[in-house]
Amino acid sequence: MIEFILQYWIQFAFGIVVVILGYIGKEVHKYFHVINTTKNSVRALLRLHLLEDYDYYLKKGTMTVDEKERVNLLYLEYHNLGEDNVMEEIMEKFSSFPIEPCDTKDAGGE
């Protein structure tokens, strides 16, 4: 028995290494699948929010500077997750929305 183990220890060790590498590969594949699914989910939520904002501000007719900045930040993160020509067109329309004048009372004026 000991002679058999000594004779075939390299093959046995190689078999163990292959099993371990197979397990690690499977776990890495699952990890990347979860990451990709999460990325797509976040992208879909950002897109939905941007489209809802577009409808809201289109009906309202104007945006404040803070609202425009928030929309731009949402789009920047959306764009970082992948490009979309439709959303680029929506953002061009956002840029054409008039900006509400600042209320001097809210801005710290008298």
C-alpha positions as CSV (number, residue, x, y, z in Angstrom):
1,M,0.0,0.0,0.0
2,I,2.8,2.4,0.9
3,E,4.7,1.5,-2.2
4,F,1.6,2.3,-4.3
5,I,1.2,5.7,-2.6
6,L,4.8,6.5,-3.0
7,Q,4.7,5.5,-6.7
8,Y,1.6,7.5,-7.6
9,W,1.8,10.5,-5.2
10,I,2.4,13.0,-8.0
11,Q,-0.7,11.9,-9.9
12,F,-2.7,12.0,-6.7
13,A,-1.5,15.5,-5.9
14,F,-2.2,16.6,-9.4
15,G,-5.7,15.3,-9.1
16,I,-6.2,17.2,-5.9
17,V,-4.9,20.4,-7.5
18,V,-7.3,20.0,-10.5
19,V,-10.3,19.5,-8.2
20,I,-9.3,22.6,-6.2
21,L,-8.8,24.7,-9.3
22,G,-12.1,23.5,-10.7
23,Y,-13.9,24.6,-7.5
24,I,-12.2,28.0,-7.5
25,G,-13.1,28.5,-11.2
26,K,-16.7,27.6,-10.5
27,E,-16.8,30.1,-7.6
28,V,-15.2,32.9,-9.6
29,H,-17.7,32.3,-12.4
30,K,-20.6,32.6,-9.9
31,Y,-19.0,35.8,-8.5
32,F,-18.8,37.4,-11.9
33,H,-22.3,36.4,-12.7
34,V,-23.5,38.1,-9.5
35,I,-21.5,41.2,-10.3
36,N,-22.9,41.3,-13.9
37,T,-26.5,40.8,-12.7
38,T,-26.1,43.5,-10.0
39,K,-24.6,45.9,-12.6
40,N,-27.5,45.3,-15.0
41,S,-30.0,45.8,-12.2
42,V,-28.5,49.0,-11.0
43,R,-28.4,50.3,-14.6
44,A,-32.1,49.4,-15.1
45,L,-33.0,51.2,-11.9
46,L,-31.0,54.3,-12.9
47,R,-32.6,54.3,-16.3
48,L,-36.1,54.0,-14.8
49,H,-35.4,56.9,-12.4
50,L,-34.0,59.1,-15.2
51,L,-37.0,58.5,-17.4
52,E,-39.4,59.2,-14.5
53,D,-37.5,62.4,-13.8
54,Y,-37.7,63.4,-17.5
55,D,-41.5,62.9,-17.5
56,Y,-41.8,64.9,-14.2
57,Y,-39.7,67.8,-15.3
58,L,-41.2,67.8,-18.8
59,K,-44.6,68.3,-17.2
60,K,-43.2,70.8,-14.7
61,G,-41.5,72.8,-17.4
62,T,-38.5,73.9,-15.4
63,M,-35.7,72.5,-13.1
64,T,-33.7,74.0,-10.3
65,V,-29.9,73.9,-10.4
66,D,-29.9,71.2,-7.7
67,E,-32.3,69.1,-9.6
68,K,-30.3,69.4,-12.8
69,E,-27.1,68.5,-10.9
70,R,-28.8,65.4,-9.3
71,V,-30.0,64.2,-12.8
72,N,-26.5,64.7,-14.2
73,L,-25.0,62.7,-11.4
74,L,-27.5,59.9,-12.0
75,Y,-26.7,59.9,-15.7
76,L,-23.0,59.9,-15.1
77,E,-23.3,56.7,-13.0
78,Y,-25.7,55.2,-15.5
79,H,-23.3,56.1,-18.3
80,N,-20.3,54.5,-16.4
81,L,-22.3,51.2,-16.4
82,G,-22.6,51.2,-20.1
83,E,-23.5,53.4,-23.0
84,D,-27.1,54.0,-24.3
85,N,-27.9,56.3,-27.2
86,V,-31.5,56.7,-26.1
87,M,-30.5,58.1,-22.7
88,E,-28.0,60.4,-24.4
89,E,-30.9,61.9,-26.3
90,I,-32.9,62.2,-23.1
91,M,-30.0,64.0,-21.5
92,E,-29.7,66.4,-24.4
93,K,-33.4,67.2,-23.8
94,F,-32.7,67.6,-20.1
95,S,-30.1,70.2,-20.9
96,S,-32.7,72.3,-22.8
97,F,-35.0,72.5,-19.8
98,P,-35.1,76.1,-18.4
99,I,-33.5,76.6,-15.0
100,E,-35.7,78.1,-12.3
101,P,-34.4,81.4,-10.9
102,C,-32.9,81.1,-7.4
103,D,-35.1,82.3,-4.6
104,T,-33.0,84.9,-2.8
105,K,-34.7,84.1,0.6
106,D,-33.7,80.5,0.3
107,A,-30.2,81.4,-0.8
108,G,-29.6,83.4,2.4
109,G,-30.6,86.8,1.0
110,E,-33.1,89.2,2.5
